[in-house]
Amino acid sequence: MKVELVEDGLKATHGLRAPGLGLPGLRKVGSWHGSDGRSFISVDRNQPAVRVSLSPDANWAAVMIGSADAAAVARSIEAG
């Protein structure tokens, strides 16, 4: 498992949405499918996010969740 802080979760989302909600420039929530696998995304405009890359045998490649205090969330996940 790898935890990383993402400065702008909206810009860091890549791939095709299926299923999910994508409001251009405002919000993304749902499944995004890319070359690195399927990710669950929930981010807002101008919001930092925490991306957690999961193990290769997991159903999801990564989860990325936006938070006003993403750095604290990342530290909490890393601390276990």
PyMOL commands that place a pseudoatom at each C-alpha (Angstrom):
pseudoatom trace, name=CA, resn=MET, resi=1, chain=A, elem=C, hetatm=0, pos=[0.000, 0.000, 0.000]
pseudoatom trace, name=CA, resn=LYS, resi=2, chain=A, elem=C, hetatm=0, pos=[1.307, 3.419, -0.970]
pseudoatom trace, name=CA, resn=VAL, resi=3, chain=A, elem=C, hetatm=0, pos=[-0.150, 6.669, 0.416]
pseudoatom trace, name=CA, resn=GLU, resi=4, chain=A, elem=C, hetatm=0, pos=[0.505, 9.962, -1.339]
pseudoatom trace, name=CA, resn=LEU, resi=5, chain=A, elem=C, hetatm=0, pos=[-0.691, 13.523, -1.010]
pseudoatom trace, name=CA, resn=VAL, resi=6, chain=A, elem=C, hetatm=0, pos=[-2.111, 15.016, -4.228]
pseudoatom trace, name=CA, resn=GLU, resi=7, chain=A, elem=C, hetatm=0, pos=[-2.222, 18.814, -4.537]
pseudoatom trace, name=CA, resn=ASP, resi=8, chain=A, elem=C, hetatm=0, pos=[-5.296, 18.888, -6.811]
pseudoatom trace, name=CA, resn=GLY, resi=9, chain=A, elem=C, hetatm=0, pos=[-7.381, 15.710, -6.846]
pseudoatom trace, name=CA, resn=LEU, resi=10, chain=A, elem=C, hetatm=0, pos=[-9.586, 16.898, -9.687]
pseudoatom trace, name=CA, resn=LYS, resi=11, chain=A, elem=C, hetatm=0, pos=[-6.609, 17.375, -12.036]
pseudoatom trace, name=CA, resn=ALA, resi=12, chain=A, elem=C, hetatm=0, pos=[-4.998, 14.121, -10.858]
pseudoatom trace, name=CA, resn=THR, resi=13, chain=A, elem=C, hetatm=0, pos=[-7.974, 11.984, -11.942]
pseudoatom trace, name=CA, resn=HIS, resi=14, chain=A, elem=C, hetatm=0, pos=[-7.320, 10.096, -15.185]
pseudoatom trace, name=CA, resn=GLY, resi=15, chain=A, elem=C, hetatm=0, pos=[-9.145, 7.483, -17.215]
pseudoatom trace, name=CA, resn=LEU, resi=16, chain=A, elem=C, hetatm=0, pos=[-12.735, 6.827, -18.182]
pseudoatom trace, name=CA, resn=ARG, resi=17, chain=A, elem=C, hetatm=0, pos=[-15.606, 7.308, -15.746]
pseudoatom trace, name=CA, resn=ALA, resi=18, chain=A, elem=C, hetatm=0, pos=[-17.844, 4.258, -15.460]
pseudoatom trace, name=CA, resn=PRO, resi=19, chain=A, elem=C, hetatm=0, pos=[-20.039, 4.546, -13.423]
pseudoatom trace, name=CA, resn=GLY, resi=20, chain=A, elem=C, hetatm=0, pos=[-19.820, 7.867, -11.676]
pseudoatom trace, name=CA, resn=LEU, resi=21, chain=A, elem=C, hetatm=0, pos=[-20.429, 11.583, -11.733]
pseudoatom trace, name=CA, resn=GLY, resi=22, chain=A, elem=C, hetatm=0, pos=[-18.165, 14.034, -13.484]
pseudoatom trace, name=CA, resn=LEU, resi=23, chain=A, elem=C, hetatm=0, pos=[-19.022, 17.723, -13.355]
pseudoatom trace, name=CA, resn=PRO, resi=24, chain=A, elem=C, hetatm=0, pos=[-16.273, 19.372, -15.433]
pseudoatom trace, name=CA, resn=GLY, resi=25, chain=A, elem=C, hetatm=0, pos=[-14.125, 21.613, -13.293]
pseudoatom trace, name=CA, resn=LEU, resi=26, chain=A, elem=C, hetatm=0, pos=[-16.267, 21.029, -10.168]
pseudoatom trace, name=CA, resn=ARG, resi=27, chain=A, elem=C, hetatm=0, pos=[-16.565, 17.455, -8.884]
pseudoatom trace, name=CA, resn=LYS, resi=28, chain=A, elem=C, hetatm=0, pos=[-15.729, 13.842, -9.664]
pseudoatom trace, name=CA, resn=VAL, resi=29, chain=A, elem=C, hetatm=0, pos=[-17.068, 10.855, -7.774]
pseudoatom trace, name=CA, resn=GLY, resi=30, chain=A, elem=C, hetatm=0, pos=[-17.245, 7.200, -8.793]
pseudoatom trace, name=CA, resn=SER, resi=31, chain=A, elem=C, hetatm=0, pos=[-15.156, 4.656, -10.670]
pseudoatom trace, name=CA, resn=TRP, resi=32, chain=A, elem=C, hetatm=0, pos=[-12.425, 5.698, -13.075]
pseudoatom trace, name=CA, resn=HIS, resi=33, chain=A, elem=C, hetatm=0, pos=[-10.805, 3.048, -15.278]
pseudoatom trace, name=CA, resn=GLY, resi=34, chain=A, elem=C, hetatm=0, pos=[-7.301, 3.652, -16.590]
pseudoatom trace, name=CA, resn=SER, resi=35, chain=A, elem=C, hetatm=0, pos=[-4.223, 1.780, -17.750]
pseudoatom trace, name=CA, resn=ASP, resi=36, chain=A, elem=C, hetatm=0, pos=[-3.250, 1.181, -14.112]
pseudoatom trace, name=CA, resn=GLY, resi=37, chain=A, elem=C, hetatm=0, pos=[-6.634, -0.352, -13.206]
pseudoatom trace, name=CA, resn=ARG, resi=38, chain=A, elem=C, hetatm=0, pos=[-9.849, 0.787, -11.571]
pseudoatom trace, name=CA, resn=SER, resi=39, chain=A, elem=C, hetatm=0, pos=[-9.859, 3.604, -8.998]
pseudoatom trace, name=CA, resn=PHE, resi=40, chain=A, elem=C, hetatm=0, pos=[-12.549, 5.000, -6.727]
pseudoatom trace, name=CA, resn=ILE, resi=41, chain=A, elem=C, hetatm=0, pos=[-12.509, 8.816, -6.792]
pseudoatom trace, name=CA, resn=SER, resi=42, chain=A, elem=C, hetatm=0, pos=[-14.276, 11.468, -4.690]
pseudoatom trace, name=CA, resn=VAL, resi=43, chain=A, elem=C, hetatm=0, pos=[-12.785, 14.935, -5.162]
pseudoatom trace, name=CA, resn=ASP, resi=44, chain=A, elem=C, hetatm=0, pos=[-13.872, 18.575, -5.489]
pseudoatom trace, name=CA, resn=ARG, resi=45, chain=A, elem=C, hetatm=0, pos=[-12.375, 21.579, -7.298]
pseudoatom trace, name=CA, resn=ASN, resi=46, chain=A, elem=C, hetatm=0, pos=[-9.286, 23.162, -5.686]
pseudoatom trace, name=CA, resn=GLN, resi=47, chain=A, elem=C, hetatm=0, pos=[-9.171, 20.436, -3.064]
pseudoatom trace, name=CA, resn=PRO, resi=48, chain=A, elem=C, hetatm=0, pos=[-6.122, 18.417, -2.044]
pseudoatom trace, name=CA, resn=ALA, resi=49, chain=A, elem=C, hetatm=0, pos=[-6.592, 14.677, -1.896]
pseudoatom trace, name=CA, resn=VAL, resi=50, chain=A, elem=C, hetatm=0, pos=[-5.069, 11.495, -0.560]
pseudoatom trace, name=CA, resn=ARG, resi=51, chain=A, elem=C, hetatm=0, pos=[-4.373, 8.702, -3.065]
pseudoatom trace, name=CA, resn=VAL, resi=52, chain=A, elem=C, hetatm=0, pos=[-3.966, 5.214, -1.632]
pseudoatom trace, name=CA, resn=SER, resi=53, chain=A, elem=C, hetatm=0, pos=[-2.547, 2.697, -4.109]
pseudoatom trace, name=CA, resn=LEU, resi=54, chain=A, elem=C, hetatm=0, pos=[-3.709, -0.780, -3.160]
pseudoatom trace, name=CA, resn=SER, resi=55, chain=A, elem=C, hetatm=0, pos=[-2.122, -4.207, -3.570]
pseudoatom trace, name=CA, resn=PRO, resi=56, chain=A, elem=C, hetatm=0, pos=[-2.054, -5.726, -7.076]
pseudoatom trace, name=CA, resn=ASP, resi=57, chain=A, elem=C, hetatm=0, pos=[-4.495, -8.499, -6.089]
pseudoatom trace, name=CA, resn=ALA, resi=58, chain=A, elem=C, hetatm=0, pos=[-7.143, -6.033, -4.804]
pseudoatom trace, name=CA, resn=ASN, resi=59, chain=A, elem=C, hetatm=0, pos=[-10.341, -5.332, -6.762]
pseudoatom trace, name=CA, resn=TRP, resi=60, chain=A, elem=C, hetatm=0, pos=[-9.385, -1.637, -6.904]
pseudoatom trace, name=CA, resn=ALA, resi=61, chain=A, elem=C, hetatm=0, pos=[-5.996, -0.242, -7.971]
pseudoatom trace, name=CA, resn=ALA, resi=62, chain=A, elem=C, hetatm=0, pos=[-6.404, 2.923, -5.886]
pseudoatom trace, name=CA, resn=VAL, resi=63, chain=A, elem=C, hetatm=0, pos=[-8.715, 5.126, -3.860]
pseudoatom trace, name=CA, resn=MET, resi=64, chain=A, elem=C, hetatm=0, pos=[-8.439, 8.917, -3.998]
pseudoatom trace, name=CA, resn=ILE, resi=65, chain=A, elem=C, hetatm=0, pos=[-10.461, 11.013, -1.548]
pseudoatom trace, name=CA, resn=GLY, resi=66, chain=A, elem=C, hetatm=0, pos=[-10.435, 14.797, -1.299]
pseudoatom trace, name=CA, resn=SER, resi=67, chain=A, elem=C, hetatm=0, pos=[-10.116, 16.490, 2.078]
pseudoatom trace, name=CA, resn=ALA, resi=68, chain=A, elem=C, hetatm=0, pos=[-9.507, 20.020, 3.327]
pseudoatom trace, name=CA, resn=ASP, resi=69, chain=A, elem=C, hetatm=0, pos=[-6.774, 18.544, 5.544]
pseudoatom trace, name=CA, resn=ALA, resi=70, chain=A, elem=C, hetatm=0, pos=[-5.444, 15.846, 3.223]
pseudoatom trace, name=CA, resn=ALA, resi=71, chain=A, elem=C, hetatm=0, pos=[-1.982, 15.932, 4.834]
pseudoatom trace, name=CA, resn=ALA, resi=72, chain=A, elem=C, hetatm=0, pos=[-3.445, 14.920, 8.217]
pseudoatom trace, name=CA, resn=VAL, resi=73, chain=A, elem=C, hetatm=0, pos=[-5.509, 12.174, 6.587]
pseudoatom trace, name=CA, resn=ALA, resi=74, chain=A, elem=C, hetatm=0, pos=[-2.403, 10.816, 4.811]
pseudoatom trace, name=CA, resn=ARG, resi=75, chain=A, elem=C, hetatm=0, pos=[-0.415, 10.816, 8.063]
pseudoatom trace, name=CA, resn=SER, resi=76, chain=A, elem=C, hetatm=0, pos=[-3.250, 9.003, 9.845]
pseudoatom trace, name=CA, resn=ILE, resi=77, chain=A, elem=C, hetatm=0, pos=[-3.432, 6.297, 7.167]
pseudoatom trace, name=CA, resn=GLU, resi=78, chain=A, elem=C, hetatm=0, pos=[0.346, 5.848, 7.181]
pseudoatom trace, name=CA, resn=ALA, resi=79, chain=A, elem=C, hetatm=0, pos=[0.371, 5.555, 10.988]
pseudoatom trace, name=CA, resn=GLY, resi=80, chain=A, elem=C, hetatm=0, pos=[-2.067, 2.673, 10.671]
for i in range(1, 80): cmd.bond("trace and resi %d" % i, "trace and resi %d" % (i + 1))
show_as sticks, trace
zoom trace
